[in-house]
């Protein structure tokens, strides 16, 4: 039978490593986004109205025949 105390410690160790990696990745993403500054004019959104917007046409977008 496995040593439950040892497996528990191993689980906590893996959990701590996982948490450290996730937190450091989050810090890297946030700092890289903060360094770029605001890009208000970089993205332009274009809205186009469909001529026929029935439920059947909408379903055909996802299940074309």
C-alpha positions in Angstrom: 0.0 0.0 0.0 1.2 3.5 -0.8 2.5 5.9 1.9 -0.4 8.4 2.1 1.6 10.9 4.0 4.3 10.9 1.3 1.8 11.2 -1.5 0.1 14.1 0.3 3.4 15.9 0.5 4.1 15.2 -3.1 0.7 16.6 -4.0 1.3 19.8 -2.1 4.7 20.1 -3.8 3.2 19.8 -7.2 0.4 22.2 -6.3 2.9 24.8 -5.1 4.9 24.5 -8.3 1.8 24.8 -10.4 0.6 27.9 -8.4 4.0 29.5 -8.8 4.1 28.9 -12.6 0.5 30.2 -13.0 1.2 33.3 -10.9 4.5 34.1 -12.7 2.8 33.7 -16.1 0.0 36.0 -15.1 2.6 38.6 -13.9 4.4 38.3 -17.3 1.2 38.8 -19.3 0.1 41.8 -17.2 3.4 43.5 -17.3 3.8 43.0 -21.1 0.3 44.4 -21.6 1.0 47.4 -19.4 4.3 48.1 -21.2 2.5 48.3 -24.6 0.3 51.2 -23.5 -3.2 52.0 -24.7 -3.9 51.3 -28.4 -7.1 53.1 -29.0 -6.7 53.5 -32.7 -5.2 50.1 -33.5 -8.4 48.1 -33.8 -11.3 49.2 -36.0 -14.5 47.3 -35.7 -16.8 47.1 -38.7 -20.4 46.2 -38.2 -22.3 44.9 -41.2 -26.1 44.4 -41.3 -27.3 41.2 -42.9 -30.1 41.6 -45.5 -32.0 38.6 -44.1 -31.5 37.8 -40.5 -33.9 35.0 -39.9 -33.2 32.1 -37.5 -32.8 29.7 -40.6 -30.1 31.9 -42.1 -28.3 32.1 -38.7 -28.4 28.3 -38.4 -26.9 27.9 -41.9 -23.8 29.8 -40.7 -23.0 27.0 -38.4 -24.4 24.0 -40.4 -24.0 24.7 -44.1 -25.4 22.2 -46.5 
